[in-house]
Amino acid sequence: MLFLVACQEQAYVSGDWEVDVVAAFPVSGETLRICVEDVGVSVVGAGNGRASVPGLPVADTRVRIELYDELGVGILSTGWLDVGDLDPVVWASPAAFGPAPCVADGEFASEGAESRLLVTRFVQP
């Protein structure tokens, strides 16, 4: 009897907008904080460095990605990045971590309204 095993790269589903952080994903990364200007903040488990934020209004905006360890200590972040339908994919190198977590206030798109899906991922340099 012959068994064949194949390794397949994990499927990646792109969103309407994408932020690629050009850095190796730190093993100690536990939490991603994704700030979307005029919308709000999404805090998710860091997993493998990929995350998505659904329900963004269609208007161009700015985004900042922050990564924290299990103690809540900032590991790395991006600067504020412009993203929108004319610039749907943004590449970002880690920037200096601010003295406080990023903040953003506003509203997500209402249910049934046209909206955008933002995805983020870490890509090897």
C-alpha positions as semicolon CSV with decimal commas, in nm:
position;residue;x (nm);y (nm);z (nm)
1;M;0,000;0,000;0,000
2;L;0,136;0,342;-0,095
3;F;0,042;0,664;0,082
4;L;0,123;0,997;-0,073
5;V;0,126;1,307;0,138
6;A;0,134;1,651;-0,014
7;C;0,192;1,977;0,165
8;Q;-0,017;2,261;0,043
9;E;0,042;2,627;0,120
10;Q;-0,242;2,776;0,321
11;A;-0,493;2,944;0,092
12;Y;-0,493;3,321;0,103
13;V;-0,809;3,510;0,025
14;S;-0,746;3,871;-0,059
15;G;-0,977;4,148;0,046
16;D;-1,083;4,470;-0,119
17;W;-0,794;4,647;0,051
18;E;-0,471;4,489;0,176
19;V;-0,185;4,594;0,400
20;D;0,127;4,379;0,370
21;V;0,373;4,429;0,656
22;V;0,718;4,357;0,516
23;A;0,870;4,174;0,812
24;A;0,908;3,824;0,944
25;F;0,623;3,752;1,183
26;P;0,768;3,747;1,537
27;V;0,709;3,422;1,724
28;S;0,612;3,620;2,035
29;G;0,330;3,802;1,854
30;E;-0,005;3,746;2,031
31;T;-0,237;4,033;1,942
32;L;-0,290;4,254;1,637
33;R;-0,441;4,597;1,685
34;I;-0,574;4,739;1,358
35;C;-0,672;5,105;1,370
36;V;-0,883;5,242;1,085
37;E;-0,914;5,620;1,086
38;D;-1,274;5,747;1,116
39;V;-1,393;5,388;1,170
40;G;-1,253;5,224;1,483
41;V;-1,011;4,971;1,624
42;S;-1,015;4,593;1,578
43;V;-0,815;4,381;1,821
44;V;-0,766;4,018;1,717
45;G;-0,544;3,725;1,801
46;A;-0,228;3,748;1,595
47;G;-0,238;3,385;1,481
48;N;-0,003;3,363;1,184
49;G;0,000;3,739;1,125
50;R;-0,305;3,743;0,900
51;A;-0,622;3,924;0,993
52;S;-0,926;4,078;0,833
53;V;-1,150;4,369;0,920
54;P;-1,489;4,360;0,746
55;G;-1,744;4,636;0,719
56;L;-1,527;4,935;0,632
57;P;-1,702;5,226;0,463
58;V;-1,606;5,271;0,097
59;A;-1,431;5,606;0,152
60;D;-1,051;5,608;0,139
61;T;-0,897;5,599;0,484
62;R;-0,577;5,551;0,681
63;V;-0,474;5,233;0,863
64;R;-0,214;5,147;1,127
65;I;-0,118;4,791;1,228
66;E;0,032;4,717;1,570
67;L;0,158;4,384;1,708
68;Y;0,174;4,304;2,081
69;D;0,319;4,015;2,282
70;E;0,129;3,815;2,546
71;L;0,204;4,077;2,814
72;G;0,065;4,357;2,600
73;V;0,407;4,500;2,517
74;G;0,432;4,651;2,169
75;I;0,659;4,455;1,937
76;L;0,620;4,650;1,614
77;S;0,386;4,876;1,424
78;T;0,346;5,044;1,090
79;G;0,300;5,415;1,040
80;W;-0,038;5,544;0,928
81;L;-0,097;5,417;0,574
82;D;-0,334;5,552;0,308
83;V;-0,559;5,284;0,159
84;G;-0,864;5,297;-0,068
85;D;-1,005;5,187;-0,399
86;L;-0,735;5,369;-0,599
87;D;-0,456;5,228;-0,378
88;P;-0,599;4,895;-0,257
89;V;-0,265;4,725;-0,176
90;V;-0,012;4,890;0,053
91;W;0,331;4,759;0,154
92;A;0,464;4,880;0,486
93;S;0,787;4,839;0,677
94;P;0,775;4,841;1,055
95;A;0,805;5,190;1,200
96;A;0,880;5,328;1,544
97;F;0,627;5,219;1,803
98;G;0,438;5,511;1,952
99;P;0,418;5,587;2,323
100;A;0,056;5,465;2,333
101;P;-0,160;5,229;2,128
102;C;-0,320;5,378;1,819
103;V;-0,675;5,504;1,850
104;A;-0,950;5,559;1,597
105;D;-1,313;5,655;1,642
106;G;-1,601;5,645;1,401
107;E;-1,838;5,386;1,264
108;F;-1,822;5,070;1,060
109;A;-2,053;5,046;0,757
110;S;-2,410;4,968;0,854
111;E;-2,542;4,620;0,777
112;G;-2,649;4,592;0,415
113;A;-2,453;4,901;0,308
114;E;-2,171;4,879;0,054
115;S;-1,849;4,812;0,241
116;R;-1,489;4,699;0,204
117;L;-1,289;4,412;0,354
118;L;-0,941;4,502;0,478
119;V;-0,690;4,219;0,510
120;T;-0,345;4,232;0,664
121;R;-0,056;3,991;0,654
122;F;0,314;3,971;0,725
123;V;0,534;3,890;0,427
124;Q;0,899;3,785;0,439
125;P;1,136;4,060;0,329
